[in-house]
Amino acid sequence: MVSMAAREPQTNPSPVPAQKSLAGVRVLFVAPDDYPAFRVDLTELFSNHLVARGLEIDWSLRPYQDGPARIDHHGAERFYVAHRDRSARFGGLRYRMAENWLRLKLAWKAARGRYDLIQVRDQPLWAITYAVAGKISGTPCLFWMSYPVLEARLRNALRNLVPMSWPSRLIRMGYAIVGSFLFYKVALPLCGHVIVQSKRMRDRVGFHGIPMEKMTPVPMGVSTERFNPDLVQPVDDPRLAGKKSMAYMAADVLSMMTRLTIDALAALVADGHDAVLVLIGAVSDTEREKLNAQLRELGLFDRVILTGRLPLPEALAWVKRVDVCLSPFMMDWAEQVATPTKLVEYLAMGRPVVGTVHYDQNEVINGSGAGFVTAYSGEAIAEGVARLFDDPARAEAMGAKGILWIRANRDYARLADIVEEVYSRFLRKRPIVAIEDDAAERAPPS
């Protein structure tokens, strides 16, 4: 899951001091993520922690903005970017063709033994191409499954969650069904190892015949260097003065999950609590108007603060100031295997939380003792919040437990240890070969 407090592109995170245990190891990383990257499991785990340990990375990501084909150099990282011009005729199709050609050229490099490791992430069918390239050169190819991509496409098409025509839906269904067969029966067996996001995802992939020992869970985490409550000054806003407060990092202010937090606020106010809800996240003018109209109807207009998109320090200032943080999360088939990011970010900031029933949230909240797990309803969330509102000392003690649990279990420094161990296992098996680059790629242009 993507953190709302970390959506600003982070192409050059501050390096983390570490032993150069991966010095000289070059990995090809192929993913459908945006470039510049903003997902914290890319920017923090790889560009920060693993690069600090000596890892060199050739990235193939998708450019967020139009631009020419190029190789961008950022220290130990090189970003291979295909030409993109969405304003041109058939711009989307031409970009896809350019991206595919670039991916094939990178696969050819991999087949020639130019890398120590190949890491494919959330590209189920490309995994076949790169796994075969790895077999040719003897280079280990690993798959990173952060989301059940094909299953989600099938769900969207069956339920029409992304509006499309019937022919488009049928094509999506066929692609997802055939793709799933190839992914589980061809791609994953060819890959040397599979990194999954959660224990639940490992169990589900295991049902398809992939050995459990071939999979390692690496959940979403948090960088305690960035999310450090000792370095954050809480916001001073008069709208919070004398009131109980709660915050929710909202990816979509009009979503069902945001609505649950508003329902919880309504229940708390009806029960006599002088409470305020802070919604942190991007909100367009149209969304703001719609939400404000709903809040007026509910009599809650003066009790909801819409911050809009904020830089990370400002977002954390709100999180630190409120009494309770909320993490409602859906338990549909696709989201069951997720590891919600906002939850661990709240805990890293020392805040007590109320989250709804979900496999990972149950493990994190119950394991840390940093809050309560409730049913997926506004009334149930309100009951959990009320327990924390009514006992502030206990709430703060629970929040303090969260910091300790995060540092021991979900800090990206700890998660980097897991990934390094997996990579090292395959590096020890790989024959030592000389890896040389094309001269044009060795250094950035002058």
C-alpha positions as a Python dict, from the first residue, in 0.01 Angstrom:
ca = {
    (1, 'M'): (0, 0, 0),
    (2, 'V'): (110, 353, -77),
    (3, 'S'): (168, 600, 203),
    (4, 'M'): (-12, 930, 162),
    (5, 'A'): (262, 1093, 367),
    (6, 'A'): (522, 975, 119),
    (7, 'R'): (376, 1057, -220),
    (8, 'E'): (627, 1328, -303),
    (9, 'P'): (890, 1183, -539),
    (10, 'Q'): (1207, 1089, -350),
    (11, 'T'): (1486, 1022, -595),
    (12, 'N'): (1776, 1093, -361),
    (13, 'P'): (1702, 981, -5),
    (14, 'S'): (1963, 1055, 259),
    (15, 'P'): (2207, 763, 267),
    (16, 'V'): (2202, 537, 571),
    (17, 'P'): (2543, 449, 715),
    (18, 'A'): (2600, 76, 675),
    (19, 'Q'): (2863, -184, 602),
    (20, 'K'): (2920, -227, 228),
    (21, 'S'): (2807, -588, 247),
    (22, 'L'): (2667, -581, -109),
    (23, 'A'): (2959, -389, -260),
    (24, 'G'): (2998, -454, -630),
    (25, 'V'): (2666, -639, -666),
    (26, 'R'): (2460, -513, -958),
    (27, 'V'): (2091, -592, -988),
    (28, 'L'): (1850, -526, -1271),
    (29, 'F'): (1517, -413, -1125),
    (30, 'V'): (1213, -416, -1355),
    (31, 'A'): (883, -276, -1224),
    (32, 'P'): (568, -94, -1341),
    (33, 'D'): (618, 184, -1085),
    (34, 'D'): (646, 552, -1172),
    (35, 'Y'): (977, 726, -1229),
    (36, 'P'): (1076, 928, -1029),
    (37, 'A'): (979, 667, -772),
    (38, 'F'): (768, 763, -471),
    (39, 'R'): (677, 429, -315),
    (40, 'V'): (867, 395, 10),
    (41, 'D'): (952, 29, -48),
    (42, 'L'): (1153, 147, -349),
    (43, 'T'): (1294, 478, -224),
    (44, 'E'): (1368, 371, 133),
    (45, 'L'): (1435, -2, 113),
    (46, 'F'): (1636, 0, -210),
    (47, 'S'): (1756, 353, -297),
    (48, 'N'): (1838, 428, 66),
    (49, 'H'): (1924, 121, 272),
    (50, 'L'): (2039, -135, 15),
    (51, 'V'): (2231, 114, -197),
    (52, 'A'): (2404, 225, 124),
    (53, 'R'): (2516, -136, 163),
    (54, 'G'): (2687, -124, -176),
    (55, 'L'): (2412, -247, -409),
    (56, 'E'): (2417, -103, -761),
    (57, 'I'): (2081, -91, -937),
    (58, 'D'): (1974, -59, -1299),
    (59, 'W'): (1608, 41, -1289),
    (60, 'S'): (1342, -1, -1556),
    (61, 'L'): (1046, 210, -1440),
    (62, 'R'): (774, 405, -1619),
    (63, 'P'): (836, 780, -1660),
    (64, 'Y'): (571, 992, -1493),
    (65, 'Q'): (643, 1283, -1729),
    (66, 'D'): (700, 1299, -2103),
    (67, 'G'): (1059, 1301, -2219),
    (68, 'P'): (1320, 1146, -2448),
    (69, 'A'): (1469, 800, -2420),
    (70, 'R'): (1765, 821, -2185),
    (71, 'I'): (1967, 674, -1901),
    (72, 'D'): (1958, 888, -1587),
    (73, 'H'): (2250, 838, -1348),
    (74, 'H'): (2207, 889, -973),
    (75, 'G'): (2518, 757, -801),
    (76, 'A'): (2497, 379, -784),
    (77, 'E'): (2160, 382, -961),
    (78, 'R'): (2086, 406, -1332),
    (79, 'F'): (1734, 463, -1460),
    (80, 'Y'): (1654, 334, -1809),
    (81, 'V'): (1371, 545, -1948),
    (82, 'A'): (1177, 490, -2270),
    (83, 'H'): (1061, 782, -2487),
    (84, 'R'): (721, 912, -2387),
    (85, 'D'): (504, 1176, -2553),
    (86, 'R'): (138, 1151, -2458),
    (87, 'S'): (46, 1449, -2679),
    (88, 'A'): (158, 1269, -2995),
    (89, 'R'): (-78, 1064, -3206),
    (90, 'F'): (-107, 713, -3058),
    (91, 'G'): (124, 840, -2782),
    (92, 'G'): (20, 571, -2535),
    (93, 'L'): (65, 287, -2784),
    (94, 'R'): (399, 422, -2904),
    (95, 'Y'): (523, 447, -2547),
    (96, 'R'): (423, 86, -2478),
    (97, 'M'): (612, -27, -2787),
    (98, 'A'): (919, 175, -2682),
    (99, 'E'): (900, 37, -2328),
    (100, 'N'): (871, -321, -2453),
    (101, 'W'): (1170, -274, -2683),
    (102, 'L'): (1371, -130, -2393),
    (103, 'R'): (1272, -422, -2171),
    (104, 'L'): (1382, -669, -2438),
    (105, 'K'): (1720, -496, -2468),
    (106, 'L'): (1764, -518, -2091),
    (107, 'A'): (1669, -886, -2104),
    (108, 'W'): (1940, -934, -2368),
    (109, 'K'): (2192, -771, -2135),
    (110, 'A'): (2079, -1004, -1858),
    (111, 'A'): (2114, -1306, -2087),
    (112, 'R'): (2473, -1199, -2157),
    (113, 'G'): (2553, -1208, -1786),
    (114, 'R'): (2573, -832, -1726),
    (115, 'Y'): (2403, -857, -1385),
    (116, 'D'): (2453, -1045, -1062),
    (117, 'L'): (2078, -1061, -994),
    (118, 'I'): (1754, -993, -1178),
    (119, 'Q'): (1460, -860, -975),
    (120, 'V'): (1117, -841, -1142),
    (121, 'R'): (837, -678, -949),
    (122, 'D'): (462, -697, -1024),
    (123, 'Q'): (522, -780, -1394),
    (124, 'P'): (386, -1138, -1404),
    (125, 'L'): (443, -1215, -1771),
    (126, 'W'): (771, -1028, -1809),
    (127, 'A'): (897, -1259, -1536),
    (128, 'I'): (903, -1539, -1794),
    (129, 'T'): (1128, -1340, -2029),
    (130, 'Y'): (1372, -1240, -1756),
    (131, 'A'): (1373, -1583, -1591),
    (132, 'V'): (1468, -1738, -1925),
    (133, 'A'): (1739, -1472, -1970),
    (134, 'G'): (1866, -1563, -1626),
    (135, 'K'): (1871, -1933, -1712),
    (136, 'I'): (2083, -1859, -2019),
    (137, 'S'): (2345, -1662, -1825),
    (138, 'G'): (2317, -1840, -1492),
    (139, 'T'): (2190, -1521, -1328),
    (140, 'P'): (1936, -1571, -1047),
    (141, 'C'): (1597, -1417, -1126),
    (142, 'L'): (1366, -1331, -835),
    (143, 'F'): (1006, -1215, -843),
    (144, 'W'): (868, -951, -605),
    (145, 'M'): (491, -977, -560),
    (146, 'S'): (373, -666, -382),
    (147, 'Y'): (16, -699, -513),
    (148, 'P'): (-192, -973, -682),
    (149, 'V'): (-194, -788, -1014),
    (150, 'L'): (-374, -1043, -1232),
    (151, 'E'): (-631, -1135, -968),
    (152, 'A'): (-708, -766, -917),
    (153, 'R'): (-759, -719, -1293),
    (154, 'L'): (-1000, -1010, -1298),
    (155, 'R'): (-1191, -868, -999),
    (156, 'N'): (-1212, -524, -1159),
    (157, 'A'): (-1343, -669, -1484),
    (158, 'L'): (-1596, -902, -1321),
    (159, 'R'): (-1735, -632, -1093),
    (160, 'N'): (-1673, -345, -1337),
    (161, 'L'): (-1493, -151, -1064),
    (162, 'V'): (-1307, 36, -1338),
    (163, 'P'): (-1585, 137, -1582),
    (164, 'M'): (-1529, -18, -1925),
    (165, 'S'): (-1723, -167, -2215),
    (166, 'W'): (-1826, -532, -2224),
    (167, 'P'): (-1569, -619, -2495),
    (168, 'S'): (-1296, -458, -2282),
    (169, 'R'): (-1415, -647, -1978),
    (170, 'L'): (-1407, -977, -2165),
    (171, 'I'): (-1054, -907, -2291),
    (172, 'R'): (-943, -823, -1937),
    (173, 'M'): (-1100, -1142, -1803),
    (174, 'G'): (-931, -1355, -2068),
    (175, 'Y'): (-595, -1187, -2012),
    (176, 'A'): (-619, -1233, -1635),
    (177, 'I'): (-719, -1600, -1658),
    (178, 'V'): (-455, -1697, -1916),
    (179, 'G'): (-197, -1474, -1749),
    (180, 'S'): (-259, -1633, -1408),
    (181, 'F'): (-205, -1979, -1552),
    (182, 'L'): (125, -1874, -1712),
    (183, 'F'): (233, -1686, -1401),
    (184, 'Y'): (180, -1965, -1150),
    (185, 'K'): (268, -2258, -1378),
    (186, 'V'): (558, -2108, -1576),
    (187, 'A'): (693, -1777, -1441),
    (188, 'L'): (717, -1851, -1069),
    (189, 'P'): (859, -2204, -1115),
    (190, 'L'): (1129, -2054, -1339),
    (191, 'C'): (1219, -1786, -1082),
    (192, 'G'): (1466, -1876, -811),
    (193, 'H'): (1271, -1710, -530),
    (194, 'V'): (955, -1512, -465),
    (195, 'I'): (935, -1216, -227),
    (196, 'V'): (576, -1160, -116),
    (197, 'Q'): (425, -876, 84),
    (198, 'S'): (267, -1073, 364),
    (199, 'K'): (232, -1413, 527),
    (200, 'R'): (-123, -1424, 392),
    (201, 'M'): (8, -1371, 39),
    (202, 'R'): (263, -1649, 89),
    (203, 'D'): (-14, -1887, 194),
    (204, 'R'): (-226, -1793, -107),
    (205, 'V'): (60, -1834, -356),
    (206, 'G'): (142, -2165, -189),
    (207, 'F'): (-202, -2295, -287),
    (208, 'H'): (-87, -2270, -649),
    (209, 'G'): (190, -2522, -585),
    (210, 'I'): (480, -2287, -514),
    (211, 'P'): (689, -2433, -226),
    (212, 'M'): (664, -2233, 95),
    (213, 'E'): (1043, -2239, 138),
    (214, 'K'): (1073, -2061, -196),
    (215, 'M'): (891, -1752, -62),
    (216, 'T'): (991, -1480, 184),
    (217, 'P'): (745, -1221, 321),
    (218, 'V'): (874, -861, 320),
    (219, 'P'): (592, -631, 437),
    (220, 'M'): (561, -258, 391),
    (221, 'G'): (764, -76, 653),
    (222, 'V'): (869, 268, 764),
    (223, 'S'): (1194, 459, 791),
    (224, 'T'): (1236, 556, 1155),
    (225, 'E'): (1485, 822, 1046),
    (226, 'R'): (1201, 1006, 871),
    (227, 'F'): (920, 903, 1105),
    (228, 'N'): (1079, 1008, 1431),
    (229, 'P'): (846, 1172, 1685),
    (230, 'D'): (1141, 1327, 1869),
    (231, 'L'): (1214, 1539, 1562),
    (232, 'V'): (856, 1654, 1493),
    (233, 'Q'): (688, 1955, 1651),
    (234, 'P'): (311, 1896, 1680),
    (235, 'V'): (90, 2136, 1488),
    (236, 'D'): (-62, 2423, 1686),
    (237, 'D'): (-409, 2475, 1543),
    (238, 'P'): (-687, 2652, 1735),
    (239, 'R'): (-948, 2420, 1584),
    (240, 'L'): (-808, 2141, 1801),
    (241, 'A'): (-788, 2338, 2125),
    (242, 'G'): (-988, 2178, 2404),
    (243, 'K'): (-1120, 1899, 2179),
    (244, 'K'): (-1047, 1529, 2138),
    (245, 'S'): (-898, 1462, 1798),
    (246, 'M'): (-831, 1181, 1555),
    (247, 'A'): (-656, 1166, 1218),
    (248, 'Y'): (-684, 959, 903),
    (249, 'M'): (-441, 963, 610),
    (250, 'A'): (-689, 952, 324),
    (251, 'A'): (-588, 825, -19),
    (252, 'D'): (-938, 919, -140),
    (253, 'V'): (-1153, 1158, 63),
    (254, 'L'): (-1470, 1023, -98),
    (255, 'S'): (-1391, 655, -43),
    (256, 'M'): (-1588, 412, 171),
    (257, 'M'): (-1301, 399, 422),
    (258, 'T'): (-1304, 776, 466),
    (259, 'R'): (-1679, 759, 509),
    (260, 'L'): (-1628, 513, 796),
    (261, 'T'): (-1410, 766, 977),
    (262, 'I'): (-1684, 1029, 936),
    (263, 'D'): (-1943, 781, 1063),
    (264, 'A'): (-1718, 720, 1364),
    (265, 'L'): (-1698, 1095, 1426),
    (266, 'A'): (-2078, 1122, 1410),
    (267, 'A'): (-2117, 839, 1661),
    (268, 'L'): (-1866, 995, 1898),
    (269, 'V'): (-2036, 1336, 1884),
    (270, 'A'): (-2376, 1175, 1940),
    (271, 'D'): (-2229, 1005, 2247),
    (272, 'G'): (-2119, 1339, 2391),
    (273, 'H'): (-1754, 1359, 2283),
    (274, 'D'): (-1632, 1700, 2169),
    (275, 'A'): (-1430, 1548, 1884),
    (276, 'V'): (-1258, 1662, 1564),
    (277, 'L'): (-1148, 1454, 1263),
    (278, 'V'): (-840, 1553, 1061),
    (279, 'L'): (-828, 1415, 704),
    (280, 'I'): (-473, 1427, 564),
    (281, 'G'): (-435, 1383, 190),
    (282, 'A'): (-488, 1532, -153),
    (283, 'V'): (-835, 1672, -220),
    (284, 'S'): (-953, 1847, -536),
    (285, 'D'): (-1189, 2144, -531),
    (286, 'T'): (-1473, 1923, -657),
    (287, 'E'): (-1409, 1661, -390),
    (288, 'R'): (-1392, 1928, -122),
    (289, 'E'): (-1729, 2069, -228),
    (290, 'K'): (-1895, 1727, -230),
    (291, 'L'): (-1752, 1630, 107),
    (292, 'N'): (-1839, 1964, 267),
    (293, 'A'): (-2198, 1926, 143),
    (294, 'Q'): (-2217, 1583, 306),
    (295, 'L'): (-2069, 1717, 629),
    (296, 'R'): (-2322, 2000, 645),
    (297, 'E'): (-2605, 1750, 611),
    (298, 'L'): (-2458, 1550, 899),
    (299, 'G'): (-2398, 1858, 1112),
    (300, 'L'): (-2022, 1788, 1117),
    (301, 'F'): (-1890, 2065, 894),
    (302, 'D'): (-1705, 2240, 1179),
    (303, 'R'): (-1562, 1911, 1309),
    (304, 'V'): (-1367, 1794, 1004),
    (305, 'I'): (-1036, 1950, 899),
    (306, 'L'): (-926, 1889, 540),
    (307, 'T'): (-553, 1955, 523),
    (308, 'G'): (-504, 1874, 154),
    (309, 'R'): (-175, 1730, 29),
    (310, 'L'): (108, 1813, 268),
    (311, 'P'): (486, 1771, 273),
    (312, 'L'): (588, 1486, 501),
    (313, 'P'): (700, 1702, 799),
    (314, 'E'): (368, 1890, 802),
    (315, 'A'): (165, 1570, 774),
    (316, 'L'): (355, 1419, 1065),
    (317, 'A'): (299, 1734, 1270),
    (318, 'W'): (-76, 1666, 1249),
    (319, 'V'): (-30, 1297, 1327),
    (320, 'K'): (173, 1375, 1637),
    (321, 'R'): (-82, 1631, 1760),
    (322, 'V'): (-398, 1418, 1748),
    (323, 'D'): (-508, 1182, 2024),
    (324, 'V'): (-584, 878, 1806),
    (325, 'C'): (-506, 768, 1449),
    (326, 'L'): (-747, 563, 1238),
    (327, 'S'): (-676, 278, 996),
    (328, 'P'): (-995, 132, 845),
    (329, 'F'): (-904, -119, 577),
    (330, 'M'): (-1111, -331, 342),
    (331, 'M'): (-1098, -709, 366),
    (332, 'D'): (-1196, -791, 10),
    (333, 'W'): (-1017, -1071, -172),
    (334, 'A'): (-743, -854, -323),
    (335, 'E'): (-672, -644, -13),
    (336, 'Q'): (-651, -938, 230),
    (337, 'V'): (-285, -991, 139),
    (338, 'A'): (-182, -627, 181),
    (339, 'T'): (23, -471, 461),
    (340, 'P'): (-122, -121, 519),
    (341, 'T'): (150, 143, 526),
    (342, 'K'): (-33, 417, 714),
    (343, 'L'): (-73, 187, 1014),
    (344, 'V'): (301, 139, 1067),
    (345, 'E'): (359, 510, 1005),
    (346, 'Y'): (116, 597, 1285),
    (347, 'L'): (289, 355, 1519),
    (348, 'A'): (634, 487, 1432),
    (349, 'M'): (511, 831, 1542),
    (350, 'G'): (402, 693, 1878),
    (351, 'R'): (30, 734, 1827),
    (352, 'P'): (-234, 491, 1957),
    (353, 'V'): (-444, 349, 1675),
    (354, 'V'): (-783, 202, 1601),
    (355, 'G'): (-783, -28, 1297),
    (356, 'T'): (-1044, -256, 1150),
    (357, 'V'): (-1017, -634, 1121),
    (358, 'H'): (-753, -732, 866),
    (359, 'Y'): (-487, -1003, 869),
    (360, 'D'): (-185, -775, 886),
    (361, 'Q'): (-350, -510, 1101),
    (362, 'N'): (-451, -776, 1352),
    (363, 'E'): (-89, -893, 1371),
    (364, 'V'): (59, -543, 1402),
    (365, 'I'): (-190, -395, 1650),
    (366, 'N'): (-224, -702, 1871),
    (367, 'G'): (147, -778, 1854),
    (368, 'S'): (249, -425, 1948),
    (369, 'G'): (-30, -351, 2195),
    (370, 'A'): (-55, -4, 2040),
    (371, 'G'): (-431, 12, 1994),
    (372, 'F'): (-755, -172, 1926),
    (373, 'V'): (-891, -378, 1637),
    (374, 'T'): (-1261, -331, 1564),
    (375, 'A'): (-1523, -441, 1315),
    (376, 'Y'): (-1546, -263, 979),
    (377, 'S'): (-1810, -5, 1074),
    (378, 'G'): (-1822, 352, 1192),
    (379, 'E'): (-1995, 258, 1517),
    (380, 'A'): (-1734, -6, 1602),
    (381, 'I'): (-1448, 233, 1526),
    (382, 'A'): (-1612, 495, 1748),
    (383, 'E'): (-1628, 247, 2037),
    (384, 'G'): (-1255, 180, 2007),
    (385, 'V'): (-1174, 551, 1985),
    (386, 'A'): (-1392, 628, 2286),
    (387, 'R'): (-1193, 382, 2497),
    (388, 'L'): (-876, 572, 2412),
    (389, 'F'): (-1038, 915, 2455),
    (390, 'D'): (-1161, 816, 2801),
    (391, 'D'): (-820, 698, 2924),
    (392, 'P'): (-551, 935, 2786),
    (393, 'A'): (-272, 790, 3001),
    (394, 'R'): (-339, 440, 2875),
    (395, 'A'): (-361, 569, 2518),
    (396, 'E'): (-20, 734, 2538),
    (397, 'A'): (132, 421, 2694),
    (398, 'M'): (-7, 214, 2408),
    (399, 'G'): (136, 458, 2155),
    (400, 'A'): (481, 426, 2312),
    (401, 'K'): (466, 49, 2266),
    (402, 'G'): (412, 101, 1896),
    (403, 'I'): (745, 279, 1853),
    (404, 'L'): (936, -12, 2006),
    (405, 'W'): (751, -271, 1798),
    (406, 'I'): (810, -85, 1472),
    (407, 'R'): (1182, -49, 1535),
    (408, 'A'): (1211, -422, 1602),
    (409, 'N'): (985, -546, 1321),
    (410, 'R'): (901, -296, 1045),
    (411, 'D'): (1190, -51, 1029),
    (412, 'Y'): (1331, -54, 675),
    (413, 'A'): (1677, -114, 822),
    (414, 'R'): (1541, -445, 957),
    (415, 'L'): (1360, -528, 633),
    (416, 'A'): (1678, -454, 438),
    (417, 'D'): (1848, -726, 643),
    (418, 'I'): (1589, -976, 518),
    (419, 'V'): (1629, -876, 153),
    (420, 'E'): (2008, -879, 183),
    (421, 'E'): (1998, -1230, 327),
    (422, 'V'): (1782, -1352, 38),
    (423, 'Y'): (2009, -1189, -221),
    (424, 'S'): (2325, -1318, -53),
    (425, 'R'): (2188, -1671, -58),
    (426, 'F'): (2176, -1662, -438),
    (427, 'L'): (2499, -1467, -480),
    (428, 'R'): (2687, -1742, -295),
    (429, 'K'): (2560, -1994, -551),
    (430, 'R'): (2640, -1780, -856),
    (431, 'P'): (2973, -1838, -1032),
    (432, 'I'): (3204, -1537, -1025),
    (433, 'V'): (3199, -1371, -1366),
    (434, 'A'): (3337, -1043, -1494),
    (435, 'I'): (3060, -795, -1556),
    (436, 'E'): (3137, -521, -1805),
    (437, 'D'): (2910, -244, -1926),
    (438, 'D'): (2886, -86, -2265),
    (439, 'A'): (3115, 215, -2265),
    (440, 'A'): (2824, 455, -2321),
    (441, 'E'): (2662, 340, -1996),
    (442, 'R'): (2957, 345, -1759),
    (443, 'A'): (2927, 708, -1653),
    (444, 'P'): (2683, 992, -1691),
    (445, 'P'): (2734, 1212, -1995),
    (446, 'S'): (2957, 1513, -1939),
}
